[in-house]
Amino acid sequence: MNIKSIRLEQVMRFSMKGSFLKGTAKGDSLGLETHVHVESDEPVERVRELIRIGEQTCFSLQTVVNSVPAETHVTLNGEALPTQDQ
């Protein structure tokens, strides 16, 4: 493809609800917004296909769109901190 210029901006917004003092604080994502600025003489359909492939291979977007497993591992003074159920 003949791309003169391409620039991508991603903005992710978050919110926090609850209270740290009460132990009810919870972070939440309000979504991911992507802006792609393309300068090209390519046909519209080729640019759309480029964007489609970009969305499918974007780690940030796919992490938000698809459920992903998450684990937290903590060390305290160099030793693994057992989870509360251990």
Secondary structure, DSSP 8 states (H G I E B T S, - for coil): --EEEEEEEEEEEEEEES-TTTT--EEEEEEEEEEEEEEE-S-HHHHHHHHHHHHHH-HHHHHHHS--------EETTEE---TT-
